[in-house]
Amino acid sequence: MVTSRAVAVATGEPGMSADRKAAIWVGVLYIIGTVALVLSLVVTDAVLTGPAYLAQVAAQPNQVAIGALLVLLAGFALAMVPVVFWPVGKRYNETLAMGYVVFRGAIETVFYIVTALGWLLLITLSTEPDAAPLAGFVRTVETVIWDQLLAIPFVLGALMFYVLLYQSRLVPRWLSTWGLVGAALYILAPLGSMFELSLGLFMAPLAVQEMVMAVWLIAKGFNPSASPAEPAGRTSMPRAAASGSAA
């Protein structure tokens, strides 16, 4: 289904609106980003864990390099989601749509780039005899990013996105409500890591919701009956005119 829809967008399916194309691309990009991110962790997990990680990196540098490339792919795909959504979202709430671009399109992407560069740096450091202290610093930075810092722009961006979707009814409200609850639960995992608590399970509801929403957007698109809210003051003008004519 994803492939056929993506081909339809690329070839310009007759009669397909810009909003429909945006919905499909948002769904496809969500799936690409999530799959790439999961694969990056799968590829590097056995190499970047344990006290002998530097020797493991030296023995398997290609795995780390592939993991870094997958992180960059995930970062690019996920950064493009708010960019593609922007023309649609700004019609309903420009502030929330722009916040989504800033937090998930810009700040979150910087963390992915820093992580990928850190992994690539470890490949170089693994060949140096006295590089253990610097490698330890790189690993500490990468751990702090993944366990604590990344969740801040991710959750803030997600909350803005789902509030906008809830207000606009671009997707069913049960789906946007699921996203809001999932984002609220998601933040518990990095908070727990500060106190050495393993609360990664709380990330699952939002992870599942994003994939369900991605498939929904590819299959159904945004709700075509959703109407943008009129700017403040616009509704009062007809009333004023009406009262004047009545007088």
Protein Blocks (a to p, Z undefined) as FASTA:
>chain_A
ZZmmmmmmmnopghiafklmmmmmmmmmmmmmmmmmmmmmmmmmmmmgcjklmmmmmmmm
mlmmmmmmmmmmmmmmmmmmmmmmmmmmmmmommlmmmmmmmmmmmmmmmmmmmmmmmmm
mmmmmmpmklmmmmmmmmmmmmmmmmmmmmmmmmmmmmmmmmmmmmnomacfklmmmmmm
mmmmmmmmmmmmmnopafklmmmmmmmmmmmmmmmmmmnopafkbccdddehjlmmmmmm
mmmmmZZ
